[in-house]
Amino acid sequence: MRRYTDKEFSPSYFHGKLLARAEKVLSFSEDRDFIKWKSKLKEKFEELLGPLYIENGNPGYRIVSEDKQNGITIRKIVYPQING
């Protein structure tokens, strides 16, 4: 009978196993067409995040805070809720 370790029951261990088996549909490789890949990636981001710009060209988000540390800018962004 196989003995299991405590780590095998942790959520992070289970998540790692799932991630290793997951299909990497948005990963880029040199044998893929970069333009098509970029377009597909942009479509997926818009599906997950919603449109980044409202139709009239104004940003569809609001920057709440901005912090610069060691050459990196960290922005806290709030997206409006869109019903529908």
Protein Blocks (a to p, Z undefined) as FASTA:
>chain_A
ZZddfklmpfklmmmmmmmmpccfkbccfkbcfklmmmmmmmmmmmmnopfbdfkopacb
dcfbdcdeehiacddddddddeZZ
